Amino acid sequence: MDLVRFQQIGRIPELSEDYSLIARSVANDGSLLFLFVERAAETAVAATFQSGIGTFPRTKMDAPKRFCLIRTASGLTEIIELPELDVTFPQVDIFPDGRILLVGSRCSWRDENDYDLNGIVVDPRSGRSTRILLGDGINSAQVDNLGRIWVSYMDEGIFGNFGWGQPGPAPVGSAGLVCFSDSGEKIWEYPHQTHDPISDCYALNVSGSQAAIFFYTDFPVCRISSDFKLEYWKTDLSGYGQLAISGTRVLLAGHPRAPDVAHLGTLTAGQLGETAKVRLAMPDGSSLANGQLLGRGNHLYFFDASDVYRVSLE
């Protein structure tokens, strides 16, 4: 098995002892994003509850808490104080004009006038924030260079839970992939009634104004153009939660049972061909430590406890 070595590109920044790091991400322009919450909320921002035999995330905190974002790019570091928010399990990205998107992965429907608005658009220049509905069961949310928000959904966000679908309206993410405006308006959704339906969108990679996904049940690679035209490539792979894509080259990674194994392939006529199993490794060739993989554009990133690493497709 060939070895693919990550290269270190940065360090995990530190904030004061009053804050805890809770989310890491990469923006469309390659900026590294690190989201912090006040240490007193470290437990509340990741709180769960038991229902029957299942454990589920809480959709919001009991009271708003302080958040802070550190953005690093080209050797420069920007610290952005955010308004107090009640979002849990947040994801973060940045719009081309510098506004910040925070997304809670879950939201509940209680009645037609009472449901969680789990998308938050923050203008750091004014400190003002706007709440929008992005739906329950979010796997990933990423902003493109046109300022559109692409959201992929897991099975609960597609088929319904937390009141969506029963007794409430159809889940916002029933199509499996939705593109929203920055004000929360649905611009486009995956045409699940005429194409291979998405039961769980495992991987999303938004680059420029395009998106690529890898989804259950049949696990094709699908690329969506900026004007929402679809291309598919069949694969014999499954379960990978991250992808990097460049032209005709694809790297699939992030399998829960084999976090250091990836597949590198070429997009040929309707098929992911010439696939090779590779082992992801640290710069010295050692196995990956505990951490987070993230695909964005033609890069696969790895965040461990102290550093950021990257592998790039040509």
Backbone hydrogen bonds, N-H to C=O, Kabsch-Sander energy under -0.5 kcal/mol:
donor,donor_aa,acceptor,acceptor_aa,energy
2,D,277,K,-0.7
4,V,279,R,-2.8
5,R,3,L,-0.5
6,F,281,A,-2.8
7,Q,310,R,-1.9
9,I,308,V,-2.9
10,G,308,V,-1.4
12,I,306,S,-2.7
19,Y,16,S,-2.0
20,S,37,V,-3.0
22,I,35,L,-3.0
23,A,35,L,-1.4
25,S,33,L,-2.4
27,A,31,S,-2.6
30,G,27,A,-1.9
32,L,72,T,-2.7
33,L,25,S,-2.9
34,F,70,I,-2.3
35,L,23,A,-2.8
36,F,68,C,-3.3
37,V,20,S,-2.2
38,E,66,R,-2.4
39,R,18,D,-3.5
41,A,38,E,-2.6
42,E,39,R,-1.7
45,V,41,A,-2.5
46,A,43,T,-1.1
47,A,44,A,-1.3
49,F,56,F,-2.6
51,S,54,G,-2.8
54,G,51,S,-2.1
56,F,49,F,-2.9
58,R,47,A,-2.6
61,M,86,D,-3.2
65,K,85,L,-3.2
67,F,82,L,-0.5
68,C,36,F,-2.3
69,L,80,I,-2.8
70,I,34,F,-2.7
71,R,69,L,-0.5
71,R,78,E,-2.8
72,T,32,L,-2.4
73,A,76,L,-2.3
76,L,73,A,-2.4
78,E,71,R,-2.9
80,I,69,L,-3.4
80,I,78,E,-0.5
81,E,79,I,-0.5
82,L,67,F,-2.1
85,L,65,K,-2.7
88,T,59,T,-0.6
89,F,45,V,-2.8
91,Q,103,V,-2.1
93,D,101,L,-2.0
95,F,99,R,-3.1
98,G,95,F,-2.1
100,I,122,V,-2.9
101,L,93,D,-2.9
102,L,100,I,-0.5
102,L,120,I,-2.6
103,V,91,Q,-2.2
104,G,118,N,-2.7
105,S,88,T,-0.6
105,S,89,F,-0.8
109,W,162,F,-2.9
110,R,108,S,-0.5
110,R,111,D,-0.5
110,R,114,D,-2.7
111,D,114,D,-1.7
114,D,111,D,-2.2
116,D,108,S,-2.2
118,N,116,D,-0.9
119,G,132,I,-2.7
120,I,102,L,-3.0
121,V,130,T,-2.8
122,V,100,I,-2.9
122,V,120,I,-0.6
123,D,128,R,-2.8
126,S,123,D,-0.7
127,G,123,D,-2.9
128,R,123,D,-0.5
130,T,121,V,-2.2
132,I,119,G,-2.9
134,L,132,I,-0.6
138,I,105,S,-2.7
139,N,152,S,-2.5
140,S,152,S,-1.2
142,Q,150,W,-2.5
144,D,148,R,-2.4
145,N,208,G,-2.4
147,G,144,D,-1.8
149,I,180,F,-2.7
150,W,142,Q,-3.3
150,W,148,R,-0.6
151,V,178,V,-2.9
152,S,140,S,-2.6
153,Y,176,G,-2.0
154,M,137,G,-2.8
157,G,154,M,-0.5
158,I,154,M,-1.1
158,I,155,D,-0.6
159,F,155,D,-3.1
160,G,156,E,-1.5
164,W,161,N,-2.2
165,G,169,P,-3.0
168,G,163,G,-2.6
173,G,157,G,-0.6
174,S,171,P,-1.6
176,G,173,G,-1.9
178,V,151,V,-2.4
179,C,188,W,-3.2
180,F,149,I,-3.4
180,F,178,V,-0.5
181,S,185,E,-2.6
184,G,181,S,-1.8
187,I,179,C,-2.8
187,I,185,E,-0.5
188,W,179,C,-1.8
190,Y,177,L,-2.7
192,H,190,Y,-2.4
194,T,191,P,-1.4
195,H,191,P,-1.5
199,S,197,P,-0.6
199,S,216,Y,-3.2
200,D,216,Y,-1.3
201,C,153,Y,-2.8
202,Y,200,D,-1.2
202,Y,214,F,-0.8
203,A,214,F,-1.9
205,N,212,A,-2.4
207,S,205,N,-0.5
207,S,210,Q,-2.1
210,Q,207,S,-2.3
211,A,224,I,-2.2
212,A,205,N,-1.7
213,I,222,C,-2.7
214,F,203,A,-1.6
215,F,220,P,-1.0
216,Y,200,D,-2.6
219,F,215,F,-1.7
221,V,233,W,-2.6
222,C,213,I,-2.5
222,C,220,P,-0.5
223,R,231,E,-2.3
224,I,211,A,-3.4
225,S,223,R,-0.5
225,S,229,K,-2.5
228,F,225,S,-2.1
231,E,223,R,-1.8
233,W,221,V,-2.1
234,K,270,G,-2.3
241,G,254,G,-0.8
242,Q,253,A,-2.4
244,A,251,L,-2.2
245,I,297,G,-2.4
246,S,249,R,-2.6
248,T,246,S,-0.5
249,R,246,S,-2.6
250,V,265,G,-2.4
251,L,244,A,-2.7
252,L,263,H,-2.8
253,A,242,Q,-2.7
255,H,258,A,-0.6
255,H,261,V,-0.5
258,A,255,H,-1.3
261,V,258,A,-2.0
262,A,278,V,-2.6
263,H,252,L,-2.4
264,L,276,A,-2.5
265,G,250,V,-2.7
266,T,273,G,-3.3
267,L,248,T,-3.3
268,T,266,T,-0.9
268,T,271,Q,-2.8
270,G,268,T,-1.1
271,Q,268,T,-0.7
272,L,234,K,-3.0
273,G,266,T,-2.9
273,G,271,Q,-1.1
276,A,264,L,-2.3
278,V,262,A,-2.9
279,R,2,D,-2.8
280,L,260,D,-3.4
280,L,278,V,-0.5
281,A,4,V,-2.4
282,M,286,S,-2.8
285,G,282,M,-2.5
288,L,280,L,-0.5
292,Q,303,F,-2.4
294,L,301,Y,-2.0
296,R,299,H,-2.4
299,H,296,R,-1.7
300,L,311,V,-2.8
301,Y,294,L,-3.5
302,F,309,Y,-2.2
303,F,292,Q,-2.7
304,D,302,F,-0.5
304,D,307,D,-2.1
308,V,10,G,-2.8
309,Y,302,F,-2.5
310,R,7,Q,-2.1
311,V,300,L,-2.4
313,L,298,N,-2.9
